[in-house]
């Protein structure tokens, strides 16, 4: 009986200690030792080949048209499936 009471007391003490509010630690941030550079470097890239850009734009337009056609076909198929399912 005495051992059981001791064990219950020990478990309760550990449980309360685990659930207790923890103290917040304070953190100080030190400023950097070096000063940031005041000069700015701008890197420019040469313009791309206009023929390649036009070709890429044409390919993108073709892909967008194909995607729109696929979406329209999927919509038509979904509508047909819904109609067939409701009959």
PDB file of N, CA, C and O in Angstrom:
ATOM      1  N   UNK A   1       0.833  -1.191   0.000  1.00  0.00           N
ATOM      2  CA  UNK A   1       0.000   0.000   0.000  1.00  0.00           C
ATOM      3  C   UNK A   1       0.876   1.252   0.000  1.00  0.00           C
ATOM      4  O   UNK A   1       0.631   2.199  -0.747  1.00  0.00           O
ATOM      5  N   UNK A   2       1.892   1.235   0.846  1.00  0.00           N
ATOM      6  CA  UNK A   2       2.753   2.395   0.938  1.00  0.00           C
ATOM      7  C   UNK A   2       3.555   2.586  -0.351  1.00  0.00           C
ATOM      8  O   UNK A   2       3.775   3.721  -0.775  1.00  0.00           O
ATOM      9  N   UNK A   3       3.996   1.489  -0.981  1.00  0.00           N
ATOM     10  CA  UNK A   3       4.745   1.557  -2.235  1.00  0.00           C
ATOM     11  C   UNK A   3       3.855   2.100  -3.358  1.00  0.00           C
ATOM     12  O   UNK A   3       4.305   2.898  -4.181  1.00  0.00           O
ATOM     13  N   UNK A   4       2.597   1.666  -3.386  1.00  0.00           N
ATOM     14  CA  UNK A   4       1.674   2.131  -4.412  1.00  0.00           C
ATOM     15  C   UNK A   4       1.424   3.632  -4.269  1.00  0.00           C
ATOM     16  O   UNK A   4       1.375   4.352  -5.267  1.00  0.00           O
ATOM     17  N   UNK A   5       1.267   4.103  -3.031  1.00  0.00           N
ATOM     18  CA  UNK A   5       1.057   5.525  -2.790  1.00  0.00           C
ATOM     19  C   UNK A   5       2.284   6.330  -3.200  1.00  0.00           C
ATOM     20  O   UNK A   5       2.158   7.423  -3.752  1.00  0.00           O
ATOM     21  N   UNK A   6       3.459   5.794  -2.933  1.00  0.00           N
ATOM     22  CA  UNK A   6       4.694   6.445  -3.326  1.00  0.00           C
ATOM     23  C   UNK A   6       4.814   6.519  -4.848  1.00  0.00           C
ATOM     24  O   UNK A   6       5.229   7.546  -5.387  1.00  0.00           O
ATOM     25  N   UNK A   7       4.454   5.441  -5.542  1.00  0.00           N
ATOM     26  CA  UNK A   7       4.520   5.422  -7.010  1.00  0.00           C
ATOM     27  C   UNK A   7       3.512   6.402  -7.620  1.00  0.00           C
ATOM     28  O   UNK A   7       3.841   7.101  -8.579  1.00  0.00           O
ATOM     29  N   UNK A   8       2.302   6.463  -7.083  1.00  0.00           N
ATOM     30  CA  UNK A   8       1.285   7.393  -7.588  1.00  0.00           C
ATOM     31  C   UNK A   8       1.741   8.830  -7.386  1.00  0.00           C
ATOM     32  O   UNK A   8       1.564   9.672  -8.266  1.00  0.00           O
ATOM     33  N   UNK A   9       2.320   9.105  -6.246  1.00  0.00           N
ATOM     34  CA  UNK A   9       2.822  10.447  -5.965  1.00  0.00           C
ATOM     35  C   UNK A   9       3.960  10.807  -6.922  1.00  0.00           C
ATOM     36  O   UNK A   9       4.028  11.935  -7.412  1.00  0.00           O
ATOM     37  N   UNK A  10       4.833   9.869  -7.181  1.00  0.00           N
ATOM     38  CA  UNK A  10       5.955  10.092  -8.081  1.00  0.00           C
ATOM     39  C   UNK A  10       5.469  10.352  -9.516  1.00  0.00           C
ATOM     40  O   UNK A  10       5.957  11.262 -10.187  1.00  0.00           O
ATOM     41  N   UNK A  11       4.514   9.551  -9.971  1.00  0.00           N
ATOM     42  CA  UNK A  11       3.963   9.727 -11.319  1.00  0.00           C
ATOM     43  C   UNK A  11       3.259  11.083 -11.419  1.00  0.00           C
ATOM     44  O   UNK A  11       3.398  11.777 -12.427  1.00  0.00           O
ATOM     45  N   UNK A  12       2.509  11.464 -10.389  1.00  0.00           N
ATOM     46  CA  UNK A  12       1.825  12.754 -10.405  1.00  0.00           C
ATOM     47  C   UNK A  12       2.826  13.904 -10.443  1.00  0.00           C
ATOM     48  O   UNK A  12       2.618  14.879 -11.165  1.00  0.00           O
ATOM     49  N   UNK A  13       3.897  13.804  -9.683  1.00  0.00           N
ATOM     50  CA  UNK A  13       4.905  14.860  -9.662  1.00  0.00           C
ATOM     51  C   UNK A  13       5.581  14.999 -11.030  1.00  0.00           C
ATOM     52  O   UNK A  13       5.807  16.111 -11.507  1.00  0.00           O
ATOM     53  N   UNK A  14       5.894  13.883 -11.643  1.00  0.00           N
ATOM     54  CA  UNK A  14       6.523  13.921 -12.961  1.00  0.00           C
ATOM     55  C   UNK A  14       5.549  14.491 -13.999  1.00  0.00           C
ATOM     56  O   UNK A  14       5.953  15.263 -14.869  1.00  0.00           O
ATOM     57  N   UNK A  15       4.279  14.117 -13.911  1.00  0.00           N
ATOM     58  CA  UNK A  15       3.272  14.631 -14.851  1.00  0.00           C
ATOM     59  C   UNK A  15       3.109  16.135 -14.716  1.00  0.00           C
ATOM     60  O   UNK A  15       3.063  16.846 -15.720  1.00  0.00           O
ATOM     61  N   UNK A  16       3.021  16.629 -13.484  1.00  0.00           N
ATOM     62  CA  UNK A  16       2.887  18.064 -13.291  1.00  0.00           C
ATOM     63  C   UNK A  16       4.135  18.815 -13.749  1.00  0.00           C
ATOM     64  O   UNK A  16       4.031  19.920 -14.282  1.00  0.00           O
ATOM     65  N   UNK A  17       5.297  18.233 -13.549  1.00  0.00           N
ATOM     66  CA  UNK A  17       6.535  18.879 -13.971  1.00  0.00           C
ATOM     67  C   UNK A  17       6.615  18.940 -15.497  1.00  0.00           C
ATOM     68  O   UNK A  17       7.130  19.908 -16.057  1.00  0.00           O
ATOM     69  N   UNK A  18       6.109  17.908 -16.164  1.00  0.00           N
ATOM     70  CA  UNK A  18       6.150  17.887 -17.627  1.00  0.00           C
ATOM     71  C   UNK A  18       5.174  18.895 -18.218  1.00  0.00           C
ATOM     72  O   UNK A  18       5.425  19.428 -19.299  1.00  0.00           O
ATOM     73  N   UNK A  19       4.087  19.162 -17.547  1.00  0.00           N
ATOM     74  CA  UNK A  19       3.072  20.086 -18.065  1.00  0.00           C
ATOM     75  C   UNK A  19       3.268  21.522 -17.594  1.00  0.00           C
ATOM     76  O   UNK A  19       2.497  22.404 -17.971  1.00  0.00           O
ATOM     77  N   UNK A  20       4.270  21.765 -16.790  1.00  0.00           N
ATOM     78  CA  UNK A  20       4.455  23.105 -16.252  1.00  0.00           C
ATOM     79  C   UNK A  20       4.868  24.073 -17.344  1.00  0.00           C
ATOM     80  O   UNK A  20       5.386  23.662 -18.382  1.00  0.00           O
ATOM     81  N   UNK A  21       4.641  25.354 -17.112  1.00  0.00           N
ATOM     82  CA  UNK A  21       4.971  26.393 -18.086  1.00  0.00           C
ATOM     83  C   UNK A  21       6.483  26.568 -18.120  1.00  0.00           C
ATOM     84  O   UNK A  21       7.132  26.729 -17.087  1.00  0.00           O
ATOM     85  N   UNK A  22       7.017  26.535 -19.313  1.00  0.00           N
ATOM     86  CA  UNK A  22       8.466  26.679 -19.464  1.00  0.00           C
ATOM     87  C   UNK A  22       8.824  28.152 -19.547  1.00  0.00           C
ATOM     88  O   UNK A  22       8.061  28.956 -20.082  1.00  0.00           O
ATOM     89  N   UNK A  23       9.979  28.497 -19.021  1.00  0.00           N
ATOM     90  CA  UNK A  23      10.452  29.875 -19.080  1.00  0.00           C
ATOM     91  C   UNK A  23      10.982  30.175 -20.471  1.00  0.00           C
ATOM     92  O   UNK A  23      11.621  29.333 -21.102  1.00  0.00           O
ATOM     93  N   UNK A  24      10.709  31.384 -20.938  1.00  0.00           N
ATOM     94  CA  UNK A  24      11.218  31.797 -22.239  1.00  0.00           C
ATOM     95  C   UNK A  24      12.659  32.271 -22.087  1.00  0.00           C
ATOM     96  O   UNK A  24      13.002  32.994 -21.152  1.00  0.00           O
ATOM     97  N   UNK A  25      13.478  31.849 -23.018  1.00  0.00           N
ATOM     98  CA  UNK A  25      14.865  32.308 -22.987  1.00  0.00           C
ATOM     99  C   UNK A  25      14.978  33.552 -23.853  1.00  0.00           C
ATOM    100  O   UNK A  25      14.336  33.662 -24.897  1.00  0.00           O
ATOM    101  N   UNK A  26      15.786  34.466 -23.412  1.00  0.00           N
ATOM    102  CA  UNK A  26      15.975  35.695 -24.178  1.00  0.00           C
ATOM    103  C   UNK A  26      17.172  35.522 -25.099  1.00  0.00           C
ATOM    104  O   UNK A  26      18.205  34.984 -24.703  1.00  0.00           O
ATOM    105  N   UNK A  27      17.018  35.982 -26.322  1.00  0.00           N
ATOM    106  CA  UNK A  27      18.082  35.883 -27.310  1.00  0.00           C
ATOM    107  C   UNK A  27      18.446  37.281 -27.775  1.00  0.00           C
ATOM    108  O   UNK A  27      17.584  38.060 -28.183  1.00  0.00           O
ATOM    109  N   UNK A  28      19.708  37.582 -27.709  1.00  0.00           N
ATOM    110  CA  UNK A  28      20.162  38.887 -28.187  1.00  0.00           C
ATOM    111  C   UNK A  28      20.800  38.699 -29.551  1.00  0.00           C
ATOM    112  O   UNK A  28      21.572  37.765 -29.764  1.00  0.00           O
ATOM    113  N   UNK A  29      20.475  39.584 -30.461  1.00  0.00           N
ATOM    114  CA  UNK A  29      21.025  39.526 -31.801  1.00  0.00           C
ATOM    115  C   UNK A  29      22.067  40.617 -31.939  1.00  0.00           C
ATOM    116  O   UNK A  29      21.785  41.797 -31.727  1.00  0.00           O
ATOM    117  N   UNK A  30      23.265  40.213 -32.293  1.00  0.00           N
ATOM    118  CA  UNK A  30      24.341  41.186 -32.461  1.00  0.00           C
ATOM    119  C   UNK A  30      24.384  41.633 -33.909  1.00  0.00           C
ATOM    120  O   UNK A  30      24.184  40.816 -34.808  1.00  0.00           O
ATOM    121  N   UNK A  31      24.639  42.897 -34.154  1.00  0.00           N
ATOM    122  CA  UNK A  31      24.710  43.379 -35.534  1.00  0.00           C
ATOM    123  C   UNK A  31      25.948  42.813 -36.225  1.00  0.00           C
ATOM    124  O   UNK A  31      26.923  42.461 -35.562  1.00  0.00           O
ATOM    125  N   UNK A  32      25.911  42.725 -37.555  1.00  0.00           N
ATOM    126  CA  UNK A  32      27.070  42.181 -38.264  1.00  0.00           C
ATOM    127  C   UNK A  32      28.295  43.082 -38.094  1.00  0.00           C
ATOM    128  O   UNK A  32      28.184  44.303 -37.978  1.00  0.00           O
ATOM    129  N   UNK A  33      29.441  42.455 -38.083  1.00  0.00           N
ATOM    130  CA  UNK A  33      30.683  43.193 -37.856  1.00  0.00           C
ATOM    131  C   UNK A  33      31.075  44.030 -39.067  1.00  0.00           C
ATOM    132  O   UNK A  33      31.702  45.078 -38.911  1.00  0.00           O
ATOM    133  N   UNK A  34      30.720  43.593 -40.256  1.00  0.00           N
ATOM    134  CA  UNK A  34      31.096  44.331 -41.459  1.00  0.00           C
ATOM    135  C   UNK A  34      29.910  45.149 -41.952  1.00  0.00           C
ATOM    136  O   UNK A  34      28.752  44.804 -41.718  1.00  0.00           O
ATOM    137  N   UNK A  35      30.224  46.227 -42.631  1.00  0.00           N
ATOM    138  CA  UNK A  35      29.166  47.043 -43.198  1.00  0.00           C
ATOM    139  C   UNK A  35      28.860  46.547 -44.600  1.00  0.00           C
ATOM    140  O   UNK A  35      29.765  46.108 -45.309  1.00  0.00           O
ATOM    141  N   UNK A  36      27.604  46.610 -45.010  1.00  0.00           N
ATOM    142  CA  UNK A  36      27.269  46.142 -46.355  1.00  0.00           C
ATOM    143  C   UNK A  36      27.876  47.046 -47.432  1.00  0.00           C
ATOM    144  O   UNK A  36      28.127  48.230 -47.209  1.00  0.00           O
ATOM    145  N   UNK A  37      28.097  46.467 -48.573  1.00  0.00           N
ATOM    146  CA  UNK A  37      28.687  47.205 -49.687  1.00  0.00           C
ATOM    147  C   UNK A  37      27.692  48.224 -50.218  1.00  0.00           C
ATOM    148  O   UNK A  37      26.494  47.948 -50.291  1.00  0.00           O
ATOM    149  N   UNK A  38      28.181  49.397 -50.588  1.00  0.00           N
ATOM    150  CA  UNK A  38      27.303  50.435 -51.107  1.00  0.00           C
ATOM    151  C   UNK A  38      27.291  50.458 -52.627  1.00  0.00           C
ATOM    152  O   UNK A  38      26.482  51.171 -53.220  1.00  0.00           O
ATOM    153  N   UNK A  39      28.166  49.697 -53.271  1.00  0.00           N
ATOM    154  CA  UNK A  39      28.180  49.689 -54.734  1.00  0.00           C
ATOM    155  C   UNK A  39      27.222  48.615 -55.240  1.00  0.00           C
ATOM    156  O   UNK A  39      27.024  47.581 -54.602  1.00  0.00           O
ATOM    157  N   UNK A  40      26.635  48.886 -56.397  1.00  0.00           N
ATOM    158  CA  UNK A  40      25.688  47.955 -56.998  1.00  0.00           C
ATOM    159  C   UNK A  40      26.209  47.542 -58.361  1.00  0.00           C
ATOM    160  O   UNK A  40      26.634  48.383 -59.153  1.00  0.00           O
ATOM    161  N   UNK A  41      26.174  46.243 -58.633  1.00  0.00           N
ATOM    162  CA  UNK A  41      26.604  45.728 -59.925  1.00  0.00           C
ATOM    163  C   UNK A  41      25.373  45.263 -60.688  1.00  0.00           C
ATOM    164  O   UNK A  41      24.598  44.448 -60.188  1.00  0.00           O
ATOM    165  N   UNK A  42      25.195  45.778 -61.887  1.00  0.00           N
ATOM    166  CA  UNK A  42      24.059  45.406 -62.723  1.00  0.00           C
ATOM    167  C   UNK A  42      24.587  44.542 -63.859  1.00  0.00           C
ATOM    168  O   UNK A  42      25.500  44.937 -64.584  1.00  0.00           O
ATOM    169  N   UNK A  43      24.001  43.357 -64.003  1.00  0.00           N
ATOM    170  CA  UNK A  43      24.405  42.449 -65.065  1.00  0.00           C
ATOM    171  C   UNK A  43      23.270  42.406 -66.079  1.00  0.00           C
ATOM    172  O   UNK A  43      22.125  42.115 -65.732  1.00  0.00           O
ATOM    173  N   UNK A  44      23.593  42.696 -67.323  1.00  0.00           N
ATOM    174  CA  UNK A  44      22.577  42.645 -68.376  1.00  0.00           C
ATOM    175  C   UNK A  44      22.904  41.508 -69.320  1.00  0.00           C
ATOM    176  O   UNK A  44      24.070  41.238 -69.607  1.00  0.00           O
ATOM    177  N   UNK A  45      21.869  40.845 -69.797  1.00  0.00           N
ATOM    178  CA  UNK A  45      22.066  39.763 -70.749  1.00  0.00           C
ATOM    179  C   UNK A  45      21.747  40.273 -72.138  1.00  0.00           C
ATOM    180  O   UNK A  45      20.877  41.130 -72.292  1.00  0.00           O
ATOM    181  N   UNK A  46      22.419  39.773 -73.141  1.00  0.00           N
ATOM    182  CA  UNK A  46      22.142  40.222 -74.506  1.00  0.00           C
ATOM    183  C   UNK A  46      20.759  39.744 -74.941  1.00  0.00           C
ATOM    184  O   UNK A  46      20.273  38.724 -74.452  1.00  0.00           O
ATOM    185  N   UNK A  47      20.129  40.471 -75.852  1.00  0.00           N
ATOM    186  CA  UNK A  47      18.803  40.061 -76.298  1.00  0.00           C
ATOM    187  C   UNK A  47      18.860  38.726 -77.032  1.00  0.00           C
ATOM    188  O   UNK A  47      19.859  38.396 -77.672  1.00  0.00           O
ATOM    189  N   UNK A  48      17.785  37.973 -76.931  1.00  0.00           N
ATOM    190  CA  UNK A  48      17.716  36.672 -77.580  1.00  0.00           C
ATOM    191  C   UNK A  48      17.479  36.852 -79.070  1.00  0.00           C
ATOM    192  O   UNK A  48      17.064  37.920 -79.521  1.00  0.00           O
ATOM    193  N   UNK A  49      17.743  35.816 -79.813  1.00  0.00           N
ATOM    194  CA  UNK A  49      17.518  35.819 -81.255  1.00  0.00           C
ATOM    195  C   UNK A  49      16.019  35.983 -81.500  1.00  0.00           C
ATOM    196  O   UNK A  49      15.220  35.220 -80.958  1.00  0.00           O
ATOM    197  N   UNK A  50      15.628  36.970 -82.311  1.00  0.00           N
ATOM    198  CA  UNK A  50      14.214  37.250 -82.530  1.00  0.00           C
ATOM    199  C   UNK A  50      13.528  36.105 -83.260  1.00  0.00           C
ATOM    200  O   UNK A  50      12.336  35.879 -83.053  1.00  0.00           O
ATOM    201  N   UNK A  51      14.247  35.376 -84.107  1.00  0.00           N
ATOM    202  CA  UNK A  51      13.672  34.219 -84.803  1.00  0.00           C
ATOM    203  C   UNK A  51      13.315  33.114 -83.831  1.00  0.00           C
ATOM    204  O   UNK A  51      12.273  32.472 -83.961  1.00  0.00           O
ATOM    205  N   UNK A  52      14.193  32.892 -82.848  1.00  0.00           N
ATOM    206  CA  UNK A  52      13.932  31.855 -81.847  1.00  0.00           C
ATOM    207  C   UNK A  52      12.751  32.263 -80.971  1.00  0.00           C
ATOM    208  O   UNK A  52      11.940  31.419 -80.589  1.00  0.00           O
ATOM    209  N   UNK A  53      12.651  33.555 -80.651  1.00  0.00           N
ATOM    210  CA  UNK A  53      11.542  34.027 -79.832  1.00  0.00           C
ATOM    211  C   UNK A  53      10.226  33.875 -80.575  1.00  0.00           C
ATOM    212  O   UNK A  53       9.218  33.483 -79.987  1.00  0.00           O
ATOM    213  N   UNK A  54      10.232  34.185 -81.870  1.00  0.00           N
ATOM    214  CA  UNK A  54       9.013  34.042 -82.668  1.00  0.00           C
ATOM    215  C   UNK A  54       8.604  32.582 -82.777  1.00  0.00           C
ATOM    216  O   UNK A  54       7.419  32.255 -82.723  1.00  0.00           O
ATOM    217  N   UNK A  55       9.586  31.713 -82.931  1.00  0.00           N
ATOM    218  CA  UNK A  55       9.299  30.281 -83.010  1.00  0.00           C
ATOM    219  C   UNK A  55       8.728  29.765 -81.692  1.00  0.00           C
ATOM    220  O   UNK A  55       7.794  28.962 -81.687  1.00  0.00           O
ATOM    221  N   UNK A  56       9.285  30.224 -80.587  1.00  0.00           N
ATOM    222  CA  UNK A  56       8.784  29.806 -79.273  1.00  0.00           C
ATOM    223  C   UNK A  56       7.373  30.329 -79.049  1.00  0.00           C
ATOM    224  O   UNK A  56       6.533  29.626 -78.487  1.00  0.00           O
ATOM    225  N   UNK A  57       7.105  31.557 -79.483  1.00  0.00           N
ATOM    226  CA  UNK A  57       5.760  32.111 -79.335  1.00  0.00           C
ATOM    227  C   UNK A  57       4.756  31.334 -80.173  1.00  0.00           C
ATOM    228  O   UNK A  57       3.632  31.096 -79.732  1.00  0.00           O
ATOM    229  N   UNK A  58       5.149  30.939 -81.370  1.00  0.00           N
ATOM    230  CA  UNK A  58       4.273  30.159 -82.249  1.00  0.00           C
ATOM    231  C   UNK A  58       3.987  28.796 -81.625  1.00  0.00           C
ATOM    232  O   UNK A  58       2.851  28.323 -81.649  1.00  0.00           O
ATOM    233  N   UNK A  59       5.016  28.171 -81.069  1.00  0.00           N
ATOM    234  CA  UNK A  59       4.828  26.870 -80.416  1.00  0.00           C
ATOM    235  C   UNK A  59       3.909  26.999 -79.209  1.00  0.00           C
ATOM    236  O   UNK A  59       3.062  26.137 -78.974  1.00  0.00           O
ATOM    237  N   UNK A  60       4.072  28.068 -78.448  1.00  0.00           N
ATOM    238  CA  UNK A  60       3.219  28.285 -77.278  1.00  0.00           C
ATOM    239  C   UNK A  60       1.770  28.499 -77.700  1.00  0.00           C
ATOM    240  O   UNK A  60       0.852  27.993 -77.054  1.00  0.00           O
ATOM    241  N   UNK A  61       1.561  29.248 -78.781  1.00  0.00           N
ATOM    242  CA  UNK A  61       0.207  29.460 -79.285  1.00  0.00           C
ATOM    243  C   UNK A  61      -0.426  28.168 -79.754  1.00  0.00           C
ATOM    244  O   UNK A  61      -1.608  27.930 -79.509  1.00  0.00           O
ATOM    245  N   UNK A  62       0.351  27.327 -80.429  1.00  0.00           N
ATOM    246  CA  UNK A  62      -0.152  26.027 -80.890  1.00  0.00           C
ATOM    247  C   UNK A  62      -0.507  25.139 -79.708  1.00  0.00           C
ATOM    248  O   UNK A  62      -1.534  24.461 -79.723  1.00  0.00           O
ATOM    249  N   UNK A  63       0.342  25.141 -78.684  1.00  0.00           N
ATOM    250  CA  UNK A  63       0.075  24.334 -77.496  1.00  0.00           C
ATOM    251  C   UNK A  63      -1.169  24.826 -76.765  1.00  0.00           C
ATOM    252  O   UNK A  63      -1.950  24.020 -76.259  1.00  0.00           O
ATOM    253  N   UNK A  64      -1.359  26.142 -76.705  1.00  0.00           N
ATOM    254  CA  UNK A  64      -2.538  26.694 -76.039  1.00  0.00           C
ATOM    255  C   UNK A  64      -3.806  26.316 -76.791  1.00  0.00           C
ATOM    256  O   UNK A  64      -4.822  25.995 -76.174  1.00  0.00           O
ATOM    257  N   UNK A  65      -3.754  26.351 -78.121  1.00  0.00           N
ATOM    258  CA  UNK A  65      -4.911  25.950 -78.934  1.00  0.00           C
ATOM    259  C   UNK A  65      -5.222  24.476 -78.733  1.00  0.00           C
ATOM    260  O   UNK A  65      -6.386  24.100 -78.599  1.00  0.00           O
ATOM    261  N   UNK A  66      -4.186  23.634 -78.710  1.00  0.00           N
ATOM    262  CA  UNK A  66      -4.392  22.204 -78.496  1.00  0.00           C
ATOM    263  C   UNK A  66      -4.984  21.940 -77.117  1.00  0.00           C
ATOM    264  O   UNK A  66      -5.843  21.071 -76.973  1.00  0.00           O
ATOM    265  N   UNK A  67      -4.537  22.678 -76.100  1.00  0.00           N
ATOM    266  CA  UNK A  67      -5.075  22.509 -74.749  1.00  0.00           C
ATOM    267  C   UNK A  67      -6.542  22.931 -74.695  1.00  0.00           C
ATOM    268  O   UNK A  67      -7.353  22.272 -74.043  1.00  0.00           O
ATOM    269  N   UNK A  68      -6.887  24.023 -75.374  1.00  0.00           N
ATOM    270  CA  UNK A  68      -8.275  24.480 -75.410  1.00  0.00           C
ATOM    271  C   UNK A  68      -9.154  23.462 -76.116  1.00  0.00           C
ATOM    272  O   UNK A  68     -10.275  23.206 -75.675  1.00  0.00           O
ATOM    273  N   UNK A  69      -8.667  22.875 -77.205  1.00  0.00           N
ATOM    274  CA  UNK A  69      -9.427  21.844 -77.910  1.00  0.00           C
ATOM    275  C   UNK A  69      -9.622  20.608 -77.041  1.00  0.00           C
ATOM    276  O   UNK A  69     -10.704  20.021 -77.029  1.00  0.00           O
ATOM    277  N   UNK A  70      -8.580  20.208 -76.312  1.00  0.00           N
ATOM    278  CA  UNK A  70      -8.687  19.047 -75.426  1.00  0.00           C
ATOM    279  C   UNK A  70      -9.686  19.311 -74.307  1.00  0.00           C
ATOM    280  O   UNK A  70     -10.455  18.422 -73.941  1.00  0.00           O
ATOM    281  N   UNK A  71      -9.683  20.525 -73.759  1.00  0.00           N
ATOM    282  CA  UNK A  71     -10.630  20.866 -72.699  1.00  0.00           C
ATOM    283  C   UNK A  71     -12.058  20.853 -73.228  1.00  0.00           C
ATOM    284  O   UNK A  71     -12.974  20.406 -72.538  1.00  0.00           O
ATOM    285  N   UNK A  72     -12.248  21.340 -74.445  1.00  0.00           N
ATOM    286  CA  UNK A  72     -13.574  21.331 -75.052  1.00  0.00           C
ATOM    287  C   UNK A  72     -14.049  19.904 -75.291  1.00  0.00           C
ATOM    288  O   UNK A  72     -15.211  19.583 -75.046  1.00  0.00           O
ATOM    289  N   UNK A  73     -13.156  19.057 -75.766  1.00  0.00           N
ATOM    290  CA  UNK A  73     -13.512  17.651 -75.984  1.00  0.00           C
ATOM    291  C   UNK A  73     -13.847  16.958 -74.673  1.00  0.00           C
ATOM    292  O   UNK A  73     -14.783  16.160 -74.616  1.00  0.00           O
ATOM    293  N   UNK A  74     -13.099  17.251 -73.626  1.00  0.00           N
ATOM    294  CA  UNK A  74     -13.371  16.658 -72.319  1.00  0.00           C
ATOM    295  C   UNK A  74     -14.713  17.125 -71.782  1.00  0.00           C
ATOM    296  O   UNK A  74     -15.446  16.345 -71.173  1.00  0.00           O
ATOM    297  N   UNK A  75     -15.040  18.397 -72.005  1.00  0.00           N
ATOM    298  CA  UNK A  75     -16.321  18.930 -71.570  1.00  0.00           C
ATOM    299  C   UNK A  75     -17.465  18.245 -72.306  1.00  0.00           C
ATOM    300  O   UNK A  75     -18.482  17.906 -71.701  1.00  0.00           O
ATOM    301  N   UNK A  76     -17.301  18.041 -73.614  1.00  0.00           N
ATOM    302  CA  UNK A  76     -18.324  17.367 -74.410  1.00  0.00           C
ATOM    303  C   UNK A  76     -18.508  15.929 -73.936  1.00  0.00           C
ATOM    304  O   UNK A  76     -19.636  15.450 -73.820  1.00  0.00           O
ATOM    305  N   UNK A  77     -17.403  15.242 -73.664  1.00  0.00           N
ATOM    306  CA  UNK A  77     -17.484  13.858 -73.197  1.00  0.00           C
ATOM    307  C   UNK A  77     -18.135  13.784 -71.821  1.00  0.00           C
ATOM    308  O   UNK A  77     -18.916  12.868 -71.562  1.00  0.00           O
ATOM    309  N   UNK A  78     -17.832  14.721 -70.940  1.00  0.00           N
ATOM    310  CA  UNK A  78     -18.432  14.730 -69.611  1.00  0.00           C
ATOM    311  C   UNK A  78     -19.926  14.995 -69.685  1.00  0.00           C
ATOM    312  O   UNK A  78     -20.713  14.395 -68.953  1.00  0.00           O
ATOM    313  N   UNK A  79     -20.302  15.891 -70.569  1.00  0.00           N
ATOM    314  CA  UNK A  79     -21.731  16.181 -70.748  1.00  0.00           C
ATOM    315  C   UNK A  79     -22.459  14.954 -71.282  1.00  0.00           C
ATOM    316  O   UNK A  79     -23.555  14.632 -70.822  1.00  0.00           O
ATOM    317  N   UNK A  80     -21.855  14.267 -72.254  1.00  0.00           N
ATOM    318  CA  UNK A  80     -22.463  13.057 -72.813  1.00  0.00           C
ATOM    319  C   UNK A  80     -22.571  11.969 -71.753  1.00  0.00           C
ATOM    320  O   UNK A  80     -23.576  11.261 -71.699  1.00  0.00           O
ATOM    321  N   UNK A  81     -21.563  11.827 -70.917  1.00  0.00           N
ATOM    322  CA  UNK A  81     -21.580  10.816 -69.856  1.00  0.00           C
ATOM    323  C   UNK A  81     -22.647  11.145 -68.823  1.00  0.00           C
ATOM    324  O   UNK A  81     -23.336  10.247 -68.340  1.00  0.00           O
ATOM    325  N   UNK A  82     -22.794  12.417 -68.479  1.00  0.00           N
ATOM    326  CA  UNK A  82     -23.816  12.816 -67.516  1.00  0.00           C
ATOM    327  C   UNK A  82     -25.206  12.587 -68.072  1.00  0.00           C
ATOM    328  O   UNK A  82     -26.112  12.181 -67.345  1.00  0.00           O
ATOM    329  N   UNK A  83     -25.379  12.846 -69.362  1.00  0.00           N
ATOM    330  CA  UNK A  83     -26.667  12.627 -70.007  1.00  0.00           C
ATOM    331  C   UNK A  83     -26.998  11.136 -70.041  1.00  0.00           C
ATOM    332  O   UNK A  83     -28.129  10.733 -69.768  1.00  0.00           O
ATOM    333  N   UNK A  84     -25.997  10.326 -70.380  1.00  0.00           N
ATOM    334  CA  UNK A  84     -26.213   8.872 -70.430  1.00  0.00           C
ATOM    335  C   UNK A  84     -26.497   8.310 -69.039  1.00  0.00           C
ATOM    336  O   UNK A  84     -27.309   7.396 -68.896  1.00  0.00           O
ATOM    337  N   UNK A  85     -25.848   8.839 -68.030  1.00  0.00           N
ATOM    338  CA  UNK A  85     -26.058   8.345 -66.670  1.00  0.00           C
ATOM    339  C   UNK A  85     -27.424   8.729 -66.126  1.00  0.00           C
ATOM    340  O   UNK A  85     -27.983   8.016 -65.293  1.00  0.00           O
ATOM    341  N   UNK A  86     -27.965   9.850 -66.591  1.00  0.00           N
ATOM    342  CA  UNK A  86     -29.264  10.284 -66.067  1.00  0.00           C
ATOM    343  C   UNK A  86     -30.423   9.556 -66.721  1.00  0.00           C
ATOM    344  O   UNK A  86     -31.550   9.652 -66.235  1.00  0.00           O
ATOM    345  N   UNK A  87     -30.188   8.836 -67.798  1.00  0.00           N
ATOM    346  CA  UNK A  87     -31.276   8.102 -68.492  1.00  0.00           C
ATOM    347  C   UNK A  87     -31.525   6.763 -67.893  1.00  0.00           C
ATOM    348  O   UNK A  87     -32.399   6.032 -68.359  1.00  0.00           O
TER     349      UNK A  87
END
